[in-house]
Amino acid sequence: MNAADVIALGVAPVVASHPSSDNGPVSSWRFPFWGAREPERRRSQWFVPEGHGMWHENSPRAAANVNVLDLTHDAICVRSVDGVIEYWNRAAESLYGWRADEAVGRISHALFKTVFPAPLDQIEAELLRTGYWEGELVHARKDGTRVTVASRWALQRDATSKPIAILETNNDITERKRAEAEQAKLEERLRRAEKMEAIGCFASGITHDFSNVLGGILAYGEMLFDEAPENTSRKRYARNVLTAAARGRALVDQILAYTRSQRGKRVPTDVCRTVSEALELIRSSLPKSIVIHAAIPDVPVVVMGDATQLHQIVTNLGSNAIHAMKAGGLLRVAVTPLDIHADRALSHGTLRPGRYMLASVEDEGCGMDEATLARIFEPFYTTKDIGSGTGLGLALVQAIVTALDGAIDVKTAPDEGSTFSIYLPMADASNMSAVSA
């Protein structure tokens, strides 16, 4: 029996003389299970069995009919137009954790701490207009956890068409929504990977020829620079040519590094040593207004990777952090081994249970809005001024981390800084002693 069948049964209150509850007089409910053509004896007023919040008649037939509501897997509750719960089936007990005697008499939306997809007055207006509403709601369980439900409401009216009750059925779709979100993430990652692969193939095909062209420009530029008299416009022009060509060569090197990011060696590598070496280079050109605070273990933290690629990760993240802190501040860098005991979804990737190395770079800079965050790993996307960045630094970081079976988590907000967390699987015990130099 599905929820639609239950709604079709119809519900109506029965005026009865019963003691009052803490919430006022107690109403009973009748469930007309048969149509108008059935014999009168089948359209008697059946009452909800005791224990589900209503009074009942001692009728085996009544109990048998209404117990059908406990056979459905949908959580069913009947509530007054004011939202007071009057009936609560066993599936509702199972889904939410409250027994019937705990739920009946409570205001449903307050009990569930409902998150609506639209303003409640709009939903209620549609219910009054059409007699029916359906949509997705987020409810709280008794234990405080949240559940997403496909909810359907049916409005019951009396003989004068006055609204008197609402029958609500809720079907748990939490796992389905989680699976859909995970599927969307996987599809986005696939699209991004295909895009990056296409860019990599294109870049690889042109960079070698471009490098040869730049080689000629640099060679002739150096000859012109050497032959030009000092303090002349010719000397200045030659210097500008060499500067522009050098920037082009640096861009070629970055493109080649990006296209080779998935072909690095995988050997036991001490992340602590690599990060420390990268920070020494960063400190040599660090503005006085920025201070680095490093928290790096004294013992090796080993991953299967390439020291050069790990060095690139740290220098790229450090360079971006420094650029974001124009007013100065504290740059925190940390390396931490940790165990992940269950699947963990990150902003860019998902971790499976296992032992990981966490390298974090946290700045006190300008931060990023959601639109920028959504694009930071796109090749050639940059927020820096023209000539200040190529847009390949973070794309290279993501390509390396992905190739090493890792994941990235980014936390940021405008004017609140950014934290980049890099997770890489740690090497097993047999490789811990064979750390690359």
C-alpha positions as CSV (number, residue, x, y, z in Angstrom):
1,M,0.0,0.0,0.0
2,N,1.6,3.3,-1.0
3,A,1.1,6.8,0.3
4,A,-1.3,7.8,-2.5
5,D,-3.6,5.0,-1.5
6,V,-3.5,6.2,2.1
7,I,-4.4,9.7,1.1
8,A,-7.3,8.4,-1.0
9,L,-8.8,6.9,2.1
10,G,-9.8,10.3,3.5
11,V,-9.9,11.4,7.1
12,A,-12.5,13.1,9.2
13,P,-12.8,14.0,12.8
14,V,-15.6,12.6,15.0
15,V,-17.1,14.5,17.8
16,A,-16.9,12.3,20.9
17,S,-17.1,12.7,24.6
18,H,-13.6,11.9,25.9
19,P,-11.4,13.4,28.5
20,S,-9.3,16.4,27.6
21,S,-5.6,16.3,27.0
22,D,-3.1,19.0,28.0
23,N,-3.7,20.6,24.6
24,G,-7.5,20.7,24.9
25,P,-10.4,18.4,24.1
26,V,-9.4,15.2,22.4
27,S,-10.9,14.5,19.0
28,S,-11.2,11.1,17.5
29,W,-10.9,10.3,13.8
30,R,-12.9,8.2,11.4
31,F,-11.5,6.6,8.3
32,P,-14.1,5.9,5.6
33,F,-12.3,3.1,3.8
34,W,-15.1,2.3,1.4
35,G,-16.9,4.3,-1.3
36,A,-20.5,5.5,-1.3
37,R,-21.8,2.5,-3.2
38,E,-20.7,0.1,-0.5
39,P,-23.3,-1.1,2.1
40,E,-23.9,1.3,5.0
41,R,-22.4,-1.2,7.5
42,R,-19.0,-0.8,5.7
43,R,-19.1,3.0,6.0
44,S,-19.4,3.0,9.8
45,Q,-17.2,5.4,11.8
46,W,-14.0,3.5,12.5
47,F,-11.7,4.9,15.1
48,V,-7.9,4.8,15.4
49,P,-6.6,2.1,17.7
50,E,-5.4,3.2,21.1
51,G,-1.7,3.9,21.3
52,H,-1.5,6.2,18.3
53,G,-3.0,9.2,19.9
54,M,-6.7,8.8,19.4
55,W,-9.6,7.2,21.2
56,H,-11.2,4.2,19.7
57,E,-14.2,1.9,19.8
58,N,-13.6,-1.6,20.9
59,S,-14.2,-3.0,17.4
60,P,-12.0,-5.6,15.9
61,R,-13.0,-4.4,12.4
62,A,-12.0,-0.8,13.3
63,A,-8.7,-1.9,14.5
64,A,-8.1,-4.1,11.5
65,N,-8.9,-1.3,9.0
66,V,-6.9,1.4,10.7
67,N,-3.9,-0.9,11.3
68,V,-3.5,-0.8,7.5
69,L,-1.8,2.6,8.1
70,D,0.9,0.8,10.0
71,L,1.7,-1.4,7.0
72,T,3.0,1.4,4.8
73,H,6.7,2.4,4.9
74,D,5.7,6.1,4.7
75,A,5.6,8.1,7.9
76,I,2.0,9.3,8.3
77,C,0.6,11.9,10.6
78,V,-2.7,13.7,10.7
79,R,-2.7,17.2,12.1
80,S,-5.2,20.0,12.6
81,V,-5.2,23.1,10.5
82,D,-3.3,24.7,13.3
83,G,-0.6,22.1,13.0
84,V,-1.3,20.0,16.1
85,I,-0.5,16.4,15.5
86,E,-3.5,14.1,16.1
87,Y,-2.3,10.8,14.6
88,W,1.2,9.2,14.3
89,N,1.8,5.8,12.6
90,R,4.6,3.3,13.3
91,A,6.6,4.3,10.3
92,A,6.7,7.9,11.7
93,E,7.9,6.5,15.0
94,S,10.7,4.6,13.1
95,L,11.7,7.5,10.9
96,Y,11.7,10.3,13.5
97,G,12.3,8.5,16.8
98,W,9.3,9.9,18.7
99,R,6.7,7.5,20.0
100,A,3.1,8.3,19.2
101,D,2.4,9.5,22.8
102,E,5.4,11.9,22.5
103,A,4.4,13.3,19.2
104,V,0.6,13.7,19.5
105,G,-0.4,17.1,20.7
106,R,2.8,18.8,19.5
107,I,3.0,21.4,16.7
108,S,4.4,19.5,13.8
109,H,6.6,22.2,12.3
110,A,8.1,23.0,15.6
111,L,8.7,19.4,16.4
112,F,10.4,18.7,13.1
113,K,12.1,22.1,12.9
114,T,11.0,22.0,9.3
115,V,13.1,23.7,6.6
116,F,10.6,24.6,3.8
117,P,11.5,25.0,0.1
118,A,9.3,28.1,0.0
119,P,7.6,30.4,2.5
120,L,5.1,28.5,4.6
121,D,2.2,30.9,3.8
122,Q,2.7,30.2,0.0
123,I,2.6,26.4,0.7
124,E,-0.5,26.7,2.8
125,A,-2.2,28.9,0.2
126,E,-1.6,26.3,-2.5
127,L,-3.0,23.6,-0.1
128,L,-6.1,25.6,0.5
129,R,-6.5,26.3,-3.2
130,T,-5.9,22.8,-4.6
131,G,-6.4,20.6,-1.6
132,Y,-3.0,19.0,-2.1
133,W,0.7,19.9,-1.9
134,E,3.9,18.0,-2.4
135,G,7.6,18.8,-2.2
136,E,10.8,18.1,-0.4
137,L,11.3,19.1,3.3
138,V,14.1,18.9,5.7
139,H,13.1,17.6,9.2
140,A,14.9,17.0,12.5
141,R,14.7,13.7,14.2
142,K,14.5,13.2,17.9
143,D,18.3,12.5,18.1
144,G,19.0,15.9,16.4
145,T,20.0,14.5,13.0
146,R,18.5,15.9,9.8
147,V,16.5,13.9,7.3
148,T,15.2,14.9,3.8
149,V,11.7,13.7,3.0
150,A,9.4,13.7,0.0
151,S,6.3,15.1,1.7
152,R,2.7,15.0,0.5
153,W,-0.1,16.9,2.1
154,A,-3.9,16.3,1.6
155,L,-6.5,18.7,3.0
156,Q,-9.6,17.4,4.5
157,R,-12.8,19.5,4.6
158,D,-16.1,19.0,6.4
159,A,-19.6,19.0,4.8
160,T,-19.5,22.8,4.7
161,S,-16.1,22.8,2.9
162,K,-14.4,24.1,6.0
163,P,-10.8,22.9,6.3
164,I,-10.5,20.6,9.3
165,A,-7.4,18.5,9.0
166,I,-4.3,17.7,7.0
167,L,-3.0,14.3,6.3
168,E,0.8,14.3,5.7
169,T,2.9,11.4,4.4
170,N,6.7,11.6,4.4
171,N,9.1,9.3,2.6
172,D,12.7,9.3,3.6
173,I,14.9,10.3,0.6
174,T,18.0,11.3,2.5
175,E,20.2,8.6,0.9
176,R,18.8,9.3,-2.5
177,K,19.6,13.0,-2.2
178,R,23.1,12.2,-1.0
179,A,23.7,9.8,-3.9
180,E,22.4,12.4,-6.3
181,A,24.8,15.0,-4.9
182,E,27.7,12.6,-5.1
183,Q,26.8,11.7,-8.7
184,A,26.7,15.4,-9.6
185,K,30.1,15.9,-8.0
186,L,31.5,12.9,-9.9
187,E,30.0,14.2,-13.2
188,E,31.6,17.7,-12.5
189,R,34.9,16.1,-11.8
190,L,34.7,14.1,-15.0
191,R,33.9,17.2,-17.0
192,R,36.8,19.0,-15.4
193,A,39.2,16.2,-16.0
194,E,38.2,16.0,-19.6
195,K,38.6,19.7,-20.0
196,M,42.0,19.6,-18.3
197,E,43.1,16.7,-20.4
198,A,42.1,18.6,-23.6
199,I,44.0,21.7,-22.4
200,G,47.0,19.6,-21.6
201,C,47.1,18.0,-25.0
202,F,46.7,21.3,-26.7
203,A,49.4,23.0,-24.5
204,S,51.8,20.1,-25.0
205,G,51.5,20.4,-28.7
206,I,52.4,24.1,-28.9
207,T,54.8,24.7,-26.0
208,H,57.8,23.0,-27.6
209,D,57.5,25.1,-30.8
210,F,56.8,28.2,-28.8
211,S,59.9,27.5,-26.7
212,N,62.0,27.3,-29.8
213,V,60.7,30.7,-30.9
214,L,61.4,32.2,-27.5
215,G,64.9,30.7,-27.6
216,G,65.7,32.8,-30.8
217,I,64.2,35.9,-29.3
218,L,66.2,35.5,-26.1
219,A,69.5,34.9,-28.0
220,Y,69.2,37.9,-30.3
221,G,67.9,40.0,-27.5
222,E,70.9,39.3,-25.4
223,M,73.2,40.2,-28.3
224,L,71.4,43.5,-28.8
225,F,71.6,44.2,-25.1
226,D,75.3,43.5,-25.0
227,E,76.0,45.7,-28.0
228,A,73.8,48.6,-27.1
229,P,75.5,51.6,-25.4
230,E,74.8,52.2,-21.8
231,N,72.1,54.7,-20.8
232,T,70.5,54.7,-24.3
233,S,67.0,53.9,-25.5
234,R,68.4,50.9,-27.5
235,K,69.7,49.4,-24.2
236,R,66.3,50.0,-22.5
237,Y,64.4,48.4,-25.5
238,A,66.7,45.4,-25.5
239,R,66.2,44.9,-21.7
240,N,62.4,45.1,-22.2
241,V,62.6,42.4,-25.0
242,L,64.6,40.1,-22.6
243,T,62.1,40.7,-19.8
244,A,59.1,39.9,-22.0
245,A,60.8,36.8,-23.4
246,A,61.8,35.6,-19.9
247,R,58.1,35.9,-18.9
248,G,57.2,33.9,-21.9
249,R,59.7,31.2,-21.0
250,A,58.4,31.0,-17.5
251,L,54.9,30.6,-18.9
252,V,56.1,27.7,-21.1
253,D,57.8,26.1,-18.1
254,Q,54.5,26.3,-16.2
255,I,52.5,24.8,-19.1
256,L,54.9,22.0,-19.4
257,A,54.9,21.3,-15.7
258,Y,51.1,21.2,-15.8
259,T,51.0,18.8,-18.7
260,R,53.6,16.6,-16.9
261,S,51.8,16.7,-13.6
262,Q,50.4,13.2,-14.0
263,R,53.7,11.7,-14.9
264,G,55.7,12.3,-11.7
265,K,57.6,9.6,-10.0
266,R,56.0,7.8,-7.0
267,V,58.7,7.1,-4.4
268,P,58.6,7.3,-0.6
269,T,58.9,11.1,0.1
270,D,59.1,12.9,3.4
271,V,56.6,15.7,3.2
272,C,58.0,17.4,6.3
273,R,61.4,17.8,4.7
274,T,59.9,19.0,1.4
275,V,57.7,21.5,3.0
276,S,60.6,22.9,5.2
277,E,62.7,23.4,2.1
278,A,59.9,25.1,0.2
279,L,59.3,27.5,3.2
280,E,63.0,28.4,3.3
281,L,62.7,29.6,-0.3
282,I,59.5,31.5,0.4
283,R,61.0,33.3,3.4
284,S,63.9,34.6,1.2
285,S,61.4,36.8,-0.7
286,L,58.8,37.3,2.0
287,P,57.6,40.9,2.7
288,K,58.3,42.1,6.2
289,S,54.6,42.6,6.9
290,I,54.0,38.8,6.7
291,V,55.1,36.2,9.3
292,I,55.2,32.5,8.7
293,H,54.2,30.1,11.5
294,A,55.1,26.5,10.6
295,A,54.0,23.5,12.6
296,I,55.9,20.6,11.1
297,P,56.6,17.3,12.9
298,D,60.2,16.4,13.7
299,V,59.6,12.8,12.5
300,P,59.1,11.9,8.8
301,V,55.6,11.9,7.4
302,V,55.9,9.8,4.3
303,V,53.8,9.6,1.1
304,M,54.3,7.9,-2.2
305,G,55.0,10.9,-4.4
306,D,57.5,13.2,-6.1
307,A,59.5,15.7,-4.0
308,T,59.6,18.2,-6.9
309,Q,55.8,18.1,-7.3
310,L,55.2,18.4,-3.6
311,H,57.6,21.4,-3.6
312,Q,55.4,22.9,-6.4
313,I,52.3,22.5,-4.3
314,V,53.7,24.4,-1.3
315,T,55.3,27.2,-3.3
316,N,52.1,27.8,-5.4
317,L,49.9,27.8,-2.3
318,G,52.4,30.0,-0.4
319,S,52.7,32.4,-3.3
320,N,48.9,32.8,-3.6
321,A,48.6,33.3,0.2
322,I,51.3,36.0,0.2
323,H,49.6,37.7,-2.8
324,A,46.2,37.7,-0.9
325,M,47.8,39.4,2.2
326,K,48.6,42.8,0.8
327,A,48.1,44.3,4.2
328,G,50.3,41.7,5.9
329,G,49.4,39.1,8.4
330,L,50.2,35.6,9.6
331,L,50.8,32.7,7.2
332,R,50.2,29.3,8.9
333,V,51.6,26.1,7.4
334,A,51.1,22.8,9.1
335,V,51.7,19.1,8.4
336,T,49.7,16.5,10.3
337,P,49.2,12.8,10.0
338,L,45.6,11.6,10.6
339,D,43.3,8.7,10.3
340,I,40.0,8.9,8.4
341,H,37.5,6.3,9.7
342,A,34.6,7.0,7.3
343,D,34.0,8.6,3.9
344,R,34.5,12.3,4.1
345,A,33.3,14.7,1.4
346,L,35.6,17.7,0.9
347,S,35.1,20.8,-1.3
348,H,37.2,19.2,-4.0
349,G,37.2,15.5,-3.7
350,T,36.2,12.7,-1.3
351,L,38.4,10.8,1.1
352,R,38.0,7.1,1.8
353,P,38.8,5.5,5.1
354,G,42.6,5.3,5.6
355,R,45.7,7.1,6.9
356,Y,46.4,10.5,5.4
357,M,48.9,13.3,5.5
358,L,47.2,16.7,5.9
359,A,49.2,19.8,4.7
360,S,47.4,23.0,5.3
361,V,48.2,26.6,4.2
362,E,46.1,29.3,6.0
363,D,46.3,33.0,5.3
364,E,44.7,36.1,6.7
365,G,44.1,37.7,3.3
366,C,41.2,38.9,1.3
367,G,39.5,35.6,0.9
368,M,37.2,34.6,-1.9
369,D,33.5,34.6,-2.7
370,E,31.6,31.5,-3.9
371,A,31.8,32.5,-7.6
372,T,35.6,32.7,-7.4
373,L,35.9,29.5,-5.3
374,A,34.0,27.6,-8.0
375,R,36.6,28.5,-10.6
376,I,40.0,28.6,-8.8
377,F,41.2,25.3,-10.2
378,E,40.3,26.1,-13.8
379,P,43.5,26.3,-16.0
380,F,44.3,30.0,-16.9
381,Y,41.8,31.4,-14.5
382,T,43.3,34.1,-12.3
383,T,42.1,37.0,-10.2
384,K,45.5,38.7,-10.2
385,D,46.4,41.7,-12.3
386,I,47.5,41.2,-15.9
387,G,51.1,40.1,-15.9
388,S,51.0,39.0,-12.3
389,G,49.7,35.5,-12.7
390,T,49.1,32.9,-15.4
391,G,46.2,31.0,-13.8
392,L,48.1,27.7,-13.8
393,G,49.3,27.5,-10.2
394,L,46.2,26.1,-8.6
395,A,45.4,24.0,-11.7
396,L,48.8,22.4,-11.3
397,V,48.2,21.8,-7.6
398,Q,45.0,20.0,-8.2
399,A,46.4,18.0,-11.1
400,I,49.3,16.8,-8.8
401,V,47.0,16.0,-5.9
402,T,44.6,14.1,-8.0
403,A,47.4,12.1,-9.6
404,L,48.5,11.1,-6.1
405,D,45.0,9.9,-5.2
406,G,44.5,12.8,-2.8
407,A,41.9,15.5,-2.3
408,I,41.7,19.2,-1.5
409,D,39.5,21.1,0.9
410,V,39.2,24.9,0.6
411,K,37.5,27.1,3.3
412,T,37.3,30.8,2.5
413,A,35.1,33.8,2.8
414,P,35.5,37.4,1.7
415,D,37.7,39.4,4.1
416,E,38.2,36.3,6.2
417,G,41.2,34.6,4.6
418,S,41.5,31.2,3.0
419,T,42.7,27.8,4.1
420,F,43.8,25.2,1.6
421,S,44.0,21.6,3.0
422,I,45.8,19.0,1.0
423,Y,45.2,15.3,1.8
424,L,47.5,12.6,0.5
425,P,47.5,8.9,1.3
426,M,50.4,8.0,3.6
427,A,52.9,5.3,2.6
428,D,52.5,1.9,4.2
429,A,54.9,0.7,6.8
430,S,57.2,-1.1,4.4
431,N,58.0,2.2,2.6
432,M,58.4,4.3,5.7
433,S,62.2,3.7,5.9
434,A,62.9,4.1,2.2
435,V,62.5,7.9,2.2
436,S,63.8,9.6,-0.9
437,A,66.5,12.1,-0.5
